[in-house]
């Protein structure tokens, strides 16, 4: 029995040595993507395009990614006189690349934007008027700006203006009129305090031209105006208003960007901010 146990142990040791003596499994090779070389039977073509308006880096990167599967090589060469996109690839594909470069390399278009701020509009039967009807009245403060799409433009208008900020009634006679008139009351005097208050409008906006002659307007408007008191309390105070919004408008059509309604003893009134944006056609587009 002891011999059988010893033989089993010896056999196990020999089997373990045989397993350890085997070679380890080969490592799994890594797959590295390699750009496919053009076939030798495909005719090649080279072309160059001088960038005039667009960002050269963005233009070259966009075209290279779009035509990466067509074995097209795009190189951006920058010199003192400008930037040139060099294209190399199959003869059937290179003309498509240069055509796309020309379509993307367009001069930014100009946009004309008018901002109208109209206060104290009386509401009839509680109905809101349309933007075009409000503009026909010719009232309100109007600012017209011209910018290039994608660029921000700003404008500030206003200053310090004198306003009555307080009044004091007194029965003390002045140096010119001393004493009390016979059978009368002492003369009364009103002293008014006049201060200069800052008023005005600051506008900051940008525009992007989309499809179907629509525009996206990013607007930030800060308006400071003076609220005058009534006859009993002729005091003035400043009111600050801020409007930050994004609008999608059609070219030439006015849109109400903000409406603030106020209910008073004489009825409801409202203040409006109206935006009108127009795309300015370039001379080349007009000649066509």
Secondary structure, 3 states (H helix, E strand, C coil): CHHHHHHHHHHHHHHHHHHHHCCCCCCCCCCCCCCCCCCCCCCEEEEEEEECCCCHHHHHHHHHHHCHHHCCEEEEEEECCEEEEEEEEEHHHHHHHHHHHHHHCCCCCEEEEEEEEEEEEECCCCCCCCHHHHHHCCCCEEEEEEEECCCEEEEEEEEEEEEEEEEEEECCCCCCCCCCCCCCCCCCEEEEEEEEEEEEEEEEEEEEECHHHEEEEEEEEEEEEEEECCCCCCCEEEEEEEEEEEEEEECCCCEEEEEEEEEECCEEEEEEEEEEEEEECCHHHHHC
